[in-house]
Amino acid sequence: MSSESPLTDFDLHLLREGTLYRGYRALGAHLHQSEGRDGVRFAVWAPNAAKVSVVGEFNQWATDLHPMRAFGDFGVWETFIPGIGEGALYKYHIESRTGRYRADKADPYGFAAQVRPATASRVASLDGYQWGDDAWLATRAGGRLQTQPMSIYEMHLGSWRRKPEEQDRWLTYAELAMELPDYLHQMGFTHVEFLPLSEHPFDGSWGYQTIGYFAATSRFGGPRDLMHLIDTLHQRGIGVILDWVPAHFPRDEHGLAYFDGTHLYEHADPRQGHHPDWDTFIFNYGRNEVRSFLISNALFWLDRDHVDALRVDAVASMLYLDYGRPAGGWVPNEYGGRENIQAIEFIRRLNEVVHGEYPGTAVIAEESTSWPMVSHPTYLGGLGFTFKWTLGW
């Protein structure tokens, strides 16, 4: 059974105030035992829904067999379904209060998903993997990442070596664990930077349009397979940097967009919530529950997958309200300026939490403008990033 805890009132109090930084332990789908029965506990945040139910293969996707109940007035729905377990496919069927919106949504906190073009979430346990990188983690905590020279190999897993004899398929996480550490070691790299590994619907995005923020993409295997790859790299003395995308998310119907019949994760005003360059939605950084979601996700990769650093994509688009927008196509901040104050507050808090929870890890900003003190500590007025990854260099 899962080691994650059932929901508590205190969890939901933290979610509401934006400080539930381990949301993946309480929300989502978790193997659970209730009254002696094994099954799965589901919980999802959908405050503007009138009805929510769990649909899946186990109930022939029927919307009326497994309704969820509202947990107090926090906007969270939950249920326990006995008799199902790891590998079960599911979604949340959500009906809005207006009655005009019904949709089947993938789990925002789900740990696994079907391989595209299928879109269901998959129940997965992250327990049971036996890590062997204790020595690496101890060295990392001592500040090695910040004090030693770094030579980084940036790669997209689907574009590396292929299997031409098997319809030119990409390598799995397990196959990469057998080949990649030797290659990096022989070439003298100290770190590997993976383009985003969160689940995404479109291969051509290289992972930069994320749907399953907590789900390692199933294109290359399961969650524990990715753990094995990172563990193997650490045991060969190679650090792992993961590209992370909190700046925007795609509009796909099964994802975060218009999640409960309202603009829940994104701004409702398209001048704030629609990204014109990428035709994606922009997170509402001023919403406490959204901050909890994103900071929980950053900590998730450091916690459950032992990632050493997050390279934050498109920071410039987060900092400026007029990024990619014509005159009159954006909303100034409360002081009449173009700085995104809510995003700045989110970034600073993100960096404070990550550095406080995981000493020796790094948060790297992809930022190419003249914004001052990107890598200065927050207590000195900076954004708090460890390093700046300069796009225009």
RATABEL-V976358 format. One record per pair of residues at least 6 apart in sequence whose C-alpha atoms are under 7 Angstrom apart, sorted by the first residue. I is the first residue (numbers start at 1). GAP is how many residues later the second one is. D is the distance in Angstrom with one decimal. If there is no record, write none. Layout:
i->I gap->GAP d->D
i->I gap->GAP d->D
This chain:
i->1 gap->30 d->5.3
i->1 gap->31 d->5.5
i->1 gap->32 d->7.0
i->2 gap->28 d->6.1
i->2 gap->29 d->5.1
i->2 gap->30 d->6.1
i->2 gap->123 d->6.8
i->2 gap->125 d->6.8
i->4 gap->21 d->4.9
i->4 gap->22 d->6.7
i->5 gap->20 d->6.2
i->5 gap->21 d->5.9
i->6 gap->20 d->5.7
i->7 gap->19 d->5.3
i->11 gap->9 d->6.5
i->12 gap->62 d->6.5
i->14 gap->6 d->4.7
i->15 gap->274 d->5.4
i->15 gap->277 d->6.2
i->16 gap->272 d->6.1
i->16 gap->273 d->5.8
i->17 gap->271 d->5.6
i->18 gap->270 d->3.9
i->18 gap->271 d->5.2
i->18 gap->273 d->5.7
i->18 gap->274 d->4.9
i->19 gap->273 d->5.7
i->20 gap->272 d->5.3
i->21 gap->271 d->5.6
i->21 gap->274 d->5.9
i->21 gap->275 d->4.4
i->22 gap->274 d->5.0
i->23 gap->270 d->6.7
i->23 gap->273 d->5.6
i->24 gap->85 d->6.0
i->24 gap->272 d->6.8
i->27 gap->16 d->4.9
i->27 gap->17 d->5.9
i->27 gap->82 d->6.3
i->28 gap->14 d->5.6
i->28 gap->15 d->5.2
i->28 gap->16 d->6.1
i->28 gap->79 d->6.4
i->28 gap->81 d->4.7
i->28 gap->82 d->5.4
i->29 gap->11 d->6.3
i->29 gap->12 d->5.6
i->29 gap->13 d->4.5
i->29 gap->14 d->6.7
i->29 gap->81 d->6.3
i->29 gap->94 d->6.2
i->30 gap->10 d->5.4
i->30 gap->11 d->5.3
i->30 gap->12 d->6.6
i->31 gap->8 d->5.9
i->31 gap->9 d->4.5
i->31 gap->10 d->6.3
i->31 gap->54 d->6.5
i->31 gap->94 d->7.0
i->32 gap->6 d->6.0
i->32 gap->7 d->5.5
i->32 gap->8 d->5.2
i->32 gap->9 d->5.9
i->33 gap->6 d->6.0
i->37 gap->45 d->6.2
i->38 gap->44 d->5.7
i->38 gap->45 d->6.1
i->39 gap->41 d->6.9
i->39 gap->42 d->5.6
i->39 gap->43 d->3.9
i->39 gap->44 d->5.1
i->39 gap->45 d->5.1
i->39 gap->46 d->5.7
i->40 gap->40 d->5.7
i->40 gap->41 d->5.5
i->40 gap->42 d->6.4
i->40 gap->44 d->6.4
i->40 gap->45 d->6.3
i->41 gap->38 d->5.9
i->41 gap->39 d->4.4
i->41 gap->40 d->6.5
i->42 gap->36 d->5.4
i->42 gap->37 d->5.4
i->42 gap->38 d->6.2
i->43 gap->33 d->6.7
i->43 gap->34 d->5.5
i->43 gap->35 d->4.2
i->43 gap->36 d->6.7
i->44 gap->32 d->5.5
i->44 gap->33 d->5.4
i->44 gap->34 d->6.6
i->45 gap->30 d->5.7
i->45 gap->31 d->4.3
i->45 gap->32 d->6.3
i->46 gap->29 d->5.5
i->46 gap->30 d->5.9
i->46 gap->214 d->5.5
i->47 gap->28 d->3.6
i->47 gap->29 d->6.4
i->48 gap->48 d->6.5
i->48 gap->49 d->6.5
i->48 gap->212 d->5.8
i->48 gap->214 d->7.0
i->49 gap->45 d->6.4
i->49 gap->46 d->5.7
i->49 gap->47 d->4.4
i->49 gap->48 d->5.5
i->49 gap->211 d->5.4
i->50 gap->45 d->5.8
i->50 gap->46 d->5.2
i->50 gap->47 d->4.6
i->51 gap->43 d->6.0
i->51 gap->44 d->5.2
i->52 gap->15 d->6.1
i->52 gap->16 d->5.6
i->52 gap->40 d->6.6
i->52 gap->41 d->5.6
i->52 gap->42 d->4.7
i->52 gap->43 d->6.4
i->53 gap->10 d->6.1
i->53 gap->11 d->7.0
i->53 gap->13 d->5.5
i->53 gap->14 d->4.0
i->53 gap->15 d->5.1
i->53 gap->39 d->5.7
i->53 gap->40 d->5.2
i->53 gap->41 d->6.8
i->54 gap->12 d->5.6
i->54 gap->13 d->6.4
i->54 gap->36 d->6.7
i->54 gap->37 d->6.0
i->54 gap->38 d->4.8
i->54 gap->39 d->6.1
i->55 gap->6 d->4.5
i->55 gap->7 d->5.9
i->55 gap->8 d->6.0
i->55 gap->35 d->5.5
i->55 gap->36 d->5.4
i->55 gap->37 d->6.1
i->55 gap->38 d->6.5
i->56 gap->33 d->5.4
i->56 gap->34 d->4.1
i->56 gap->35 d->6.3
i->57 gap->32 d->6.0
i->57 gap->33 d->6.9
i->59 gap->6 d->7.0
i->63 gap->30 d->6.5
i->68 gap->9 d->5.7
i->68 gap->10 d->5.1
i->68 gap->11 d->5.0
i->69 gap->8 d->5.3
i->69 gap->9 d->5.5
i->69 gap->10 d->6.5
i->70 gap->6 d->5.9
i->70 gap->7 d->4.4
i->70 gap->8 d->6.5
i->71 gap->6 d->5.6
i->71 gap->7 d->6.7
i->85 gap->38 d->6.8
i->86 gap->37 d->5.0
i->86 gap->38 d->5.1
i->86 gap->39 d->6.6
i->87 gap->35 d->5.5
i->87 gap->36 d->5.0
i->87 gap->37 d->6.1
i->88 gap->34 d->5.5
i->88 gap->35 d->5.2
i->89 gap->31 d->6.0
i->89 gap->32 d->5.7
i->89 gap->33 d->4.5
i->89 gap->34 d->6.5
i->90 gap->30 d->5.7
i->90 gap->31 d->5.4
i->90 gap->32 d->6.2
i->91 gap->13 d->5.9
i->91 gap->14 d->5.4
i->91 gap->15 d->5.0
i->91 gap->16 d->6.3
i->91 gap->29 d->5.9
i->91 gap->30 d->6.1
i->92 gap->12 d->5.4
i->92 gap->13 d->5.1
i->92 gap->14 d->6.5
i->92 gap->15 d->6.9
i->93 gap->10 d->5.7
i->93 gap->11 d->4.4
i->93 gap->12 d->6.3
i->94 gap->8 d->5.6
i->94 gap->9 d->5.4
i->94 gap->10 d->6.3
i->94 gap->166 d->6.3
i->95 gap->6 d->5.8
i->95 gap->7 d->4.5
i->95 gap->8 d->6.9
i->96 gap->6 d->6.5
i->96 gap->164 d->6.1
i->96 gap->165 d->5.2
i->101 gap->160 d->5.7
i->104 gap->150 d->6.3
i->105 gap->149 d->4.5
i->105 gap->150 d->6.1
i->106 gap->13 d->7.0
i->106 gap->14 d->5.7
i->106 gap->15 d->5.5
i->106 gap->148 d->5.5
i->106 gap->149 d->5.9
i->107 gap->14 d->6.1
i->108 gap->104 d->6.2
i->108 gap->105 d->6.9
i->108 gap->148 d->6.9
i->109 gap->105 d->5.6
i->110 gap->11 d->6.3
i->110 gap->102 d->6.8
i->110 gap->104 d->5.9
i->110 gap->105 d->6.1
i->111 gap->12 d->6.9
i->111 gap->13 d->5.8
i->111 gap->103 d->5.3
i->111 gap->104 d->4.3
i->112 gap->9 d->5.9
i->112 gap->10 d->5.1
i->112 gap->11 d->6.6
i->112 gap->12 d->6.0
i->112 gap->103 d->4.5
i->112 gap->104 d->6.4
i->112 gap->106 d->7.0
i->113 gap->6 d->6.9
i->113 gap->7 d->5.9
i->113 gap->8 d->4.2
i->113 gap->9 d->4.9
i->113 gap->102 d->6.7
i->113 gap->105 d->6.4
i->114 gap->6 d->5.7
i->114 gap->7 d->6.2
i->114 gap->8 d->6.6
i->114 gap->104 d->6.5
i->115 gap->103 d->5.5
i->115 gap->104 d->5.9
i->116 gap->85 d->5.7
i->117 gap->84 d->6.7
i->119 gap->135 d->7.0
i->126 gap->97 d->6.8
i->126 gap->98 d->6.6
i->129 gap->95 d->6.5
i->131 gap->100 d->6.4
i->132 gap->99 d->6.5
i->133 gap->98 d->6.0
i->133 gap->101 d->6.0
i->133 gap->102 d->5.8
i->136 gap->98 d->6.1
i->136 gap->99 d->7.0
i->140 gap->220 d->5.2
i->141 gap->218 d->5.3
i->141 gap->219 d->4.4
i->142 gap->218 d->6.2
i->143 gap->217 d->4.6
i->144 gap->216 d->6.8
i->145 gap->215 d->6.3
i->145 gap->216 d->6.9
i->150 gap->40 d->5.7
i->150 gap->41 d->6.8
i->151 gap->38 d->5.0
i->151 gap->39 d->5.2
i->151 gap->40 d->6.2
i->152 gap->37 d->5.9
i->152 gap->38 d->6.2
i->152 gap->39 d->4.7
i->152 gap->40 d->5.4
i->152 gap->41 d->6.5
i->153 gap->36 d->6.4
i->153 gap->38 d->6.3
i->153 gap->39 d->4.7
i->153 gap->40 d->5.9
i->154 gap->38 d->5.9
i->154 gap->39 d->4.5
i->154 gap->40 d->6.1
i->155 gap->38 d->6.2
i->155 gap->39 d->5.3
i->155 gap->40 d->6.1
i->156 gap->38 d->6.0
i->156 gap->39 d->5.1
i->156 gap->50 d->7.0
i->158 gap->12 d->5.5
i->161 gap->9 d->6.7
i->161 gap->10 d->6.8
i->162 gap->6 d->5.6
i->162 gap->7 d->5.6
i->162 gap->8 d->4.7
i->162 gap->9 d->6.0
i->163 gap->6 d->5.2
i->163 gap->7 d->6.2
i->163 gap->8 d->7.0
i->171 gap->49 d->6.7
i->172 gap->48 d->4.2
i->172 gap->49 d->5.9
i->173 gap->47 d->5.4
i->173 gap->48 d->6.0
i->173 gap->52 d->5.6
i->173 gap->53 d->5.6
i->173 gap->56 d->6.0
i->174 gap->51 d->6.0
i->174 gap->55 d->6.5
i->176 gap->53 d->6.9
i->177 gap->52 d->4.7
i->177 gap->55 d->6.2
i->181 gap->52 d->5.5
i->181 gap->55 d->6.6
i->190 gap->48 d->5.2
i->190 gap->49 d->6.3
i->191 gap->47 d->5.1
i->191 gap->48 d->4.4
i->191 gap->49 d->5.7
i->192 gap->47 d->6.3
i->192 gap->48 d->5.2
i->192 gap->49 d->6.1
i->193 gap->47 d->6.0
i->193 gap->48 d->4.4
i->193 gap->49 d->5.6
i->194 gap->47 d->6.3
i->194 gap->48 d->5.1
i->194 gap->49 d->6.2
i->195 gap->11 d->6.9
i->195 gap->12 d->6.7
i->195 gap->47 d->6.4
i->195 gap->48 d->5.1
i->196 gap->11 d->4.8
i->196 gap->12 d->6.2
i->196 gap->46 d->6.3
i->196 gap->47 d->4.8
i->196 gap->48 d->6.0
i->197 gap->10 d->6.3
i->197 gap->19 d->5.5
i->197 gap->20 d->5.6
i->198 gap->9 d->6.7
i->198 gap->12 d->6.1
i->198 gap->14 d->5.8
i->198 gap->15 d->5.3
i->198 gap->16 d->6.5
i->198 gap->17 d->5.5
i->198 gap->18 d->4.8
i->198 gap->19 d->5.4
i->199 gap->11 d->6.0
i->199 gap->12 d->5.7
i->199 gap->13 d->4.6
i->199 gap->14 d->6.6
i->199 gap->16 d->5.6
i->199 gap->17 d->5.7
i->199 gap->18 d->4.2
i->200 gap->7 d->5.6
i->200 gap->9 d->6.0
i->200 gap->10 d->4.7
i->200 gap->11 d->5.1
i->200 gap->12 d->6.6
i->201 gap->10 d->7.0
i->208 gap->37 d->6.4
i->209 gap->40 d->5.5
i->209 gap->41 d->5.5
i->210 gap->39 d->5.7
i->210 gap->40 d->6.7
i->211 gap->38 d->6.9
i->211 gap->44 d->5.5
i->213 gap->84 d->6.7
i->214 gap->83 d->6.4
i->216 gap->7 d->5.9
i->227 gap->78 d->5.6
i->230 gap->10 d->7.0
i->233 gap->6 d->6.9
i->239 gap->69 d->6.2
i->240 gap->67 d->5.6
i->240 gap->68 d->5.4
i->240 gap->69 d->6.7
i->241 gap->66 d->6.4
i->241 gap->67 d->5.8
i->241 gap->68 d->4.6
i->241 gap->69 d->5.7
i->241 gap->70 d->6.7
i->242 gap->65 d->6.9
i->242 gap->67 d->6.3
i->242 gap->68 d->5.0
i->242 gap->69 d->6.0
i->243 gap->67 d->5.8
i->243 gap->68 d->4.7
i->243 gap->69 d->6.1
i->243 gap->70 d->6.6
i->244 gap->66 d->6.1
i->244 gap->67 d->5.9
i->244 gap->68 d->5.0
i->244 gap->69 d->6.0
i->245 gap->67 d->6.1
i->245 gap->68 d->5.2
i->246 gap->48 d->6.8
i->247 gap->35 d->6.3
i->247 gap->36 d->6.7
i->247 gap->67 d->6.3
i->247 gap->68 d->7.0
i->247 gap->71 d->5.9
i->248 gap->32 d->6.2
i->248 gap->33 d->5.4
i->248 gap->34 d->4.5
i->248 gap->35 d->6.0
i->249 gap->31 d->5.6
i->249 gap->32 d->5.4
i->249 gap->33 d->6.6
i->250 gap->30 d->4.7
i->250 gap->31 d->6.1
i->251 gap->6 d->5.5
i->251 gap->29 d->5.8
i->251 gap->30 d->6.5
i->256 gap->9 d->6.6
i->257 gap->6 d->6.9
i->257 gap->8 d->7.0
i->258 gap->6 d->6.2
i->265 gap->18 d->5.6
i->265 gap->19 d->5.9
i->265 gap->25 d->6.1
i->266 gap->7 d->5.6
i->266 gap->15 d->6.1
i->266 gap->16 d->5.5
i->266 gap->17 d->4.5
i->266 gap->18 d->4.9
i->267 gap->6 d->4.2
i->267 gap->15 d->6.7
i->267 gap->16 d->6.6
i->267 gap->17 d->5.2
i->271 gap->58 d->5.8
i->271 gap->59 d->4.8
i->271 gap->60 d->6.4
i->272 gap->58 d->6.5
i->272 gap->59 d->6.8
i->273 gap->8 d->5.4
i->273 gap->9 d->4.7
i->273 gap->10 d->6.9
i->274 gap->6 d->5.9
i->274 gap->7 d->4.7
i->274 gap->8 d->5.8
i->275 gap->6 d->5.7
i->275 gap->7 d->6.3
i->276 gap->48 d->6.6
i->277 gap->47 d->6.3
i->284 gap->6 d->6.7
i->285 gap->6 d->6.1
i->285 gap->57 d->5.5
i->285 gap->58 d->5.5
i->285 gap->61 d->6.4
i->286 gap->56 d->5.2
i->291 gap->55 d->6.7
i->295 gap->55 d->5.9
i->299 gap->55 d->6.7
i->301 gap->6 d->5.8
i->302 gap->6 d->6.6
i->308 gap->53 d->5.1
i->308 gap->54 d->6.7
i->309 gap->52 d->5.4
i->309 gap->53 d->4.5
i->309 gap->54 d->5.6
i->310 gap->52 d->6.4
i->310 gap->53 d->4.9
i->310 gap->54 d->6.0
i->311 gap->52 d->6.0
i->311 gap->53 d->4.5
i->311 gap->54 d->6.0
i->311 gap->55 d->6.8
i->312 gap->52 d->5.9
i->312 gap->53 d->5.1
i->312 gap->54 d->5.9
i->313 gap->52 d->6.9
i->313 gap->53 d->5.4
i->314 gap->52 d->5.9
i->314 gap->53 d->6.7
i->315 gap->50 d->6.2
i->315 gap->51 d->5.8
i->315 gap->52 d->5.4
i->316 gap->51 d->5.4
i->316 gap->52 d->7.0
i->316 gap->53 d->6.8
i->317 gap->6 d->5.5
i->318 gap->22 d->6.9
i->318 gap->25 d->6.0
i->319 gap->20 d->5.9
i->319 gap->21 d->5.2
i->319 gap->24 d->6.3
i->319 gap->25 d->6.4
i->320 gap->18 d->5.6
i->320 gap->19 d->4.9
i->320 gap->20 d->5.4
i->321 gap->9 d->6.4
i->321 gap->10 d->6.9
i->321 gap->11 d->6.9
i->321 gap->17 d->5.1
i->321 gap->18 d->5.9
i->321 gap->19 d->5.4
i->322 gap->8 d->5.6
i->322 gap->16 d->6.1
i->332 gap->6 d->5.4
i->333 gap->6 d->6.7
i->333 gap->7 d->6.6
i->347 gap->36 d->6.6
i->348 gap->30 d->6.3
i->348 gap->35 d->5.2
i->348 gap->36 d->5.8
i->351 gap->12 d->6.9
i->351 gap->33 d->5.6
i->351 gap->34 d->6.1
i->352 gap->32 d->7.0
i->355 gap->6 d->6.8
i->362 gap->24 d->5.4
i->363 gap->22 d->5.4
i->363 gap->23 d->5.3
i->363 gap->24 d->6.8
i->364 gap->21 d->5.9
i->364 gap->22 d->5.8
i->364 gap->23 d->4.8
i->364 gap->24 d->5.6
i->364 gap->25 d->6.3
i->365 gap->20 d->6.4
i->365 gap->22 d->6.4
i->365 gap->23 d->4.8
i->365 gap->24 d->5.5
i->366 gap->22 d->6.2
i->366 gap->23 d->4.7
i->366 gap->24 d->5.9
i->366 gap->25 d->6.3
i->367 gap->21 d->6.5
i->367 gap->22 d->6.3
i->367 gap->23 d->5.6
i->367 gap->24 d->6.3
i->368 gap->22 d->5.1
i->368 gap->23 d->5.2
i->368 gap->24 d->5.8
i->373 gap->9 d->4.7
i->373 gap->10 d->6.5
i->374 gap->8 d->5.7
i->374 gap->9 d->5.0
i->374 gap->10 d->6.6
i->374 gap->11 d->6.1
i->374 gap->14 d->6.8
i->375 gap->7 d->6.5
i->375 gap->8 d->6.2
i->375 gap->9 d->5.4
i->375 gap->10 d->4.5
i->375 gap->11 d->5.4
i->375 gap->12 d->5.5
i->375 gap->13 d->6.3
i->376 gap->6 d->4.4
i->376 gap->7 d->6.2
i->376 gap->8 d->5.3
i->376 gap->9 d->6.8
i->377 gap->6 d->6.5
i->377 gap->7 d->4.3
i->378 gap->6 d->4.9
